[in-house]
Amino acid sequence: MRGRILVSSFGLMIVATLSVPPASAQTPPTLTPGEAALICGPQSDARPQAAHSLTIRGAQDPRPRAMYSQRDLLVIDGGTGAGVQLGQEFFVRRGLRFGMTYAATPKNASTVAWIRIVAVNDTTSIALVQHACDAILRDDYLEPFVMPQAPAGIERDVTTGELDFTMLSRLLGGAENREMGGVGDLMLMDGGSEQRIAPGARFAVYRDVHVGGMPLSLVGEAVVVTTGATKSVVRLTQTRDAVQAGDYLVPRK
């Protein structure tokens, strides 16, 4: 089907003609809850938005809008001239600016969606939303998509193994800078492959209760899901209380 792509930008109407596959060829994949959590969860290798990154400019809709959903065909501000190829997949991400001025450069980002290019010309491309984690906004930016791979058995709660209190790490928080988590939630920790932490590693979660003479208190269990160079994503498998950013992670050997 050939269609006219109407993009509204503060009253400016840009028109392009692209060939878009029929609806029967645009069915998004079905994800398990675990796969969806990994795609939308915190990133072990988050980095600032790259210069000249592709961005969302609008949707295939004549109405002026700045917010889009999984039902929309998204218009991207780059085509084959920018290296975009038919069938290519991307993460849609947004810099986290909570507590920052708009002019400041975000040091972290959240994953908004996973998209696939379904039509492209020299300067513009159209993307189908494969999975949405949040509302998609104009100027959200793209990064290459790689399906996160988790080790087997991360759903199991394992409490065996000797604890090594000489190798403590810290929890940094969850997606969208969340400070707390419960069973099944994904959170970041401050150690990665450079610290020889690997997917599947098990940790006990302890807290300093800040009472004189009291030892650290056990509050949960966690397993490493993915690793970056200096940070990893863990899944909480057991909690006795809400796990918090700043809690200690003690490796189980």
Protein Blocks (a to p, Z undefined) as FASTA:
>chain_A
ZZdddddeehiacddddddddfklmcccdddfklmmmmmmccfkbccddehiacdfbdcd
fbdcfbdcfkbccddfbdfknopaehiacddddddfehiafkbccfbdcdfbdcddfbdc
fkbccdddfbdfbdcdehiacdddddddddehklpccfedcddfklccddfbdehhiabd
cehiacdddbdfknopaehiacdddddehighiacddfbdcddfbdcfkbccdddfbdfb
dcdehiacdddZZ
